[in-house]
Structures are given as C-alpha cells and as structure tokens.
Amino acid sequence: LDAKGVSGYSLEIVDKGAATDGKVVGSCEGGTKEIVYKR
C-alpha cells in the first residue's frame, strides 16, 4: 500500500467474525483471524 502512495490507513488483526467497520482483506492463523483494512 505504501508503494502505491496510499496513506491514512490501518490494518488490524481481529478474531474471525469480530470485524466491525472496515473491509476484510485476508485471514491468518489457519482462518481463525481476519485482517481488516480501515482508511
């Protein structure tokens, strides 16, 4: 994202299904966690 000039964002790792606002962009820990993008 930095290479594309995107600024003012955050990536958060949360429990699966716990994403509040933001967009789920991936998963980790065998699918038990989700990576959430917020701008």
C-alpha positions as CSV (number, residue, x, y, z in Angstrom):
1,L,0.0,0.0,0.0
2,D,2.8,2.4,0.8
3,A,4.4,1.7,-2.6
4,K,1.1,2.8,-4.3
5,G,1.0,6.1,-2.3
6,V,-1.8,5.1,0.0
7,S,-1.7,7.0,3.3
8,G,-4.0,7.3,6.3
9,Y,-4.9,3.6,6.7
10,S,-4.6,0.8,9.2
11,L,-4.5,-2.9,9.2
12,E,-5.9,-4.7,12.2
13,I,-6.0,-8.4,13.1
14,V,-9.2,-9.5,14.8
15,D,-11.0,-12.7,15.7
16,K,-13.0,-14.1,12.8
17,G,-16.4,-12.6,12.7
18,A,-15.5,-9.7,15.0
19,A,-14.8,-7.2,12.2
20,T,-16.8,-4.0,13.0
21,D,-16.1,-1.4,10.4
22,G,-13.6,-1.7,7.6
23,K,-13.1,-4.3,4.9
24,V,-11.8,-7.8,5.5
25,V,-8.8,-8.2,3.2
26,G,-7.4,-11.5,4.3
27,S,-7.1,-14.1,7.0
28,C,-4.3,-15.7,9.1
29,E,-3.7,-18.3,11.8
30,G,-5.4,-21.0,9.9
31,G,-8.5,-18.9,9.2
32,T,-9.2,-18.1,12.8
33,K,-8.3,-14.4,12.5
34,E,-9.2,-11.8,9.9
35,I,-7.1,-8.9,8.6
36,V,-9.3,-5.7,8.4
37,Y,-8.4,-2.6,6.3
38,K,-9.6,0.8,7.6
39,R,-9.0,4.1,5.9
